[in-house]
Amino acid sequence: MTDAVTKKDANPMREVRVEKLMINCCVGESGDRLTRASKVLQELTDQEPCFAKARLTVRTFGIRRNEKISTFVTVRGAKAEEILQKALAVKEFELLDRNFSSSGNFGFGIQEHIDLGLKYDPSTGIYGMDFFVVLARPGFRTSRKKAKAG
């Protein structure tokens, strides 16, 4: 029995890795606050963040349809693991059961970006953000890739 378990552990195709880390910072309005939030994400990841638009108008929040309200970035590879390590340290490496999905992916949020080791700039302000982590094994992509024509 123990020999079979060690064989499973030695199999490189069973090794779980971080496929991607998505960081979302929703400010709820377009304009100066959104551009400052995108600068924070760019400083954190060294990548150009994208903007997300509102799907529908919510008058109580003052949001109009197709208005840019959030910024996000997707990070892969070693940089993703490095940022995830910092973010989990903020949460003291403890997540709740509800943070995990049925497929094993997980997400959590932090209140202040300065906890990640970024310098505080009074002109920028403080932003919270959500982290979503997608885990995968080697060969997992085959279930999702397009079938070859012919």
Buried (B, 14 or more C-beta within 10 A) or exposed (E): EEEEEEEEEEEEEEEEEBBBBBBBBBBBBBEEBBBBBBBBBBBBBEBEBEBBEBEEEEEEEEBBEEBBBBBBBBBEEEBBBEBBEBBBEBBEEEEEEEBBEEEEBBBBBBEEBBBBEBEEEEEBBEBBBBBBBBBBBEEBEEEEEEEEEE
